[in-house]
Amino acid sequence: MQDEQNFSAEGGCACGGVRYRLASRPLFVHCCHCRWCQRESGAAFALNALIEAGRVEILKAAPTPVVTPTHSGKGQEFHRCPKCQVALWSHYAGMGGKVCFIRVGTLDNPDLLAPDIHIFTSTKQAWVNLEGGAPAVAEYYSKKDYWPEASLERWRALGA
């Protein structure tokens, strides 16, 4: 595992039209098992790496923002390749454009970012086994209880 100072990861869409780089290790990685993420991803969960938008460097072509409905009613802004429509990251209404929720599966090496926590496990698929891995919570959680201090400091610097 790379430390934050030396961390770098690149990713992109399926057609190669959009490429990006993470300039540092993410703040935290969520494996979300809510029904909305299941619907949007077409899978049992969504794996999102939370990182400051300023630490996401566009290397080739910018993705297109597309707003989709959410359970909260505030919407979620997906950033998709304009050609192949792969969702690369999203912004949630509560944080605006300050934080990107990077879709870990769009990284060239998604093995770099395992989940730090499983959230909304009250609605996870029954066949998903979470034994022996990251902490799991039924709904959401308090950052102060799970995030490392360095990530909390970065979060506070965002004014979030």
N, C-alpha and C positions, 0 to 999 in steps of 0.2 A: 504494500500500500504506500502510495506517495504522500509526503507531507504537503501541507497547504502551500508552502513557498515554491515547491517544485511541481505542483500539480498542473497538468494541462491535459485537456481531452478535446477531441474534435468529433463532430457529428454532422449529419445532414439527412436529407430526404431520400426517398427511394430512387428518384431519377437523377440525383446529383445536381439538380438545379440550385439548391440552397445548401450552403455549408456554413458551419459556425464553430467557434472554439470557446470552451470554458477557460477563463484566465486564472481560475483558482478552484480549489475544492468547494463544493456547494456548502451552504449553511447546514442543510439536513436533507435526508432522503425519506420521502413518504411512500409507503405502499398502501394505497387507498382501496379499500374493499367496499366503498359505498355503491349503491345501485346506480347512481349517476355516472360514476367512473366506469362501472361495468358496461353500461349502455354506450357511453362515448368511446370506449376503447374496443368494445366487442370482445372483451376478455374478462377474466375473473377479478381483475384489479388493474389499477394504473400505477406505474412506478414513476414518481416525479422527484427530481432533484431541485430543491429550492436554492436559487442563487440570485444575487443582485443583478439587475438588468445591465448595469455598467460593466459587469464582469463577463458578459456574453458578447463576443466579438463576431460580427458577420464577416465571413471570409469570401462568400460568393452569393450574390443576389439576396435581397431581403424577402422574408416570408410575408404573406398577406394576412392581416388580421381579419378574423371572422368571429362575430359575437354569437354565442349559443346560449340557450336558456339554462338556468340552474335551479335547483331546489329552493334556494334563497330568494329567487326572483331578481337578483342583481346582475345576472349574466356572467359569462366567462368569455374572455377574448383569446381564442386559439390563434396561433400563428402557424399558417400552413404554407407549404410550397404552392405557388400559383399554378404550377403545371401538374404535379402528381397528387396534390392535396394532402400529403402526409402532414399530420400535426407534429410540430417540432417542440413547441412550448406553449404555455398559456399564461395569462394574467387573470387573477381573480379580482373581483370588484373591491374587496376590502383593502387591497394593497395597491391597486392601480398598476401602473407600469413599473413600479420600483423593484418588483421581484418576479423573476421568470420561474415557472414550474416546468423545467426541462423534461421531456419525455425520454427517460433513460434509454429506452430501446432505440432511439435515433442516434446514439453515440456509436462511433466506429467500434469501440470496445465497451459495451455495456457492462461487462464484468467488473469494471472499475468501481461501480457504485451500487453496492448492495443496500437494501433498505435499513435505515436506522430505526424505523418504527413501522408497525402495521396499524392503520387507523380504520375506524368504522368497521371493525370486525364483527359487530352485531349483525351485519348483513353480508358477511363473506359467504362464498359458496361452501357448502358443507364438506365437499371433498378436498378443500384446500387445507393442508396441514401446516400449522405454524410452530410446531414444537421445536425447541432448541435454537431458535433464531432470534431476531430482534424483538424488543418488547412489543406487546400487542395491547391495544386499548379498544374498548367497545365503541366509542364515538371519537371525539377529538381529545386533546390533551393540553396541558400547560407547558409552554416552552421551557420555563424555568425548571421544570421537573425532568426534562429529557435532553435538552440541547446542551452541548459543551459551552463553556464560558466564552471561548473565542467566537463562536457563532452568535451568542447572545450580544456580544459587543458589536459585532458587525450589524446585527439587527437594529440595535439601538442607534447606530450611526445613520441608519436609513430614516430615522424619525418615525419608525413604525410602532 
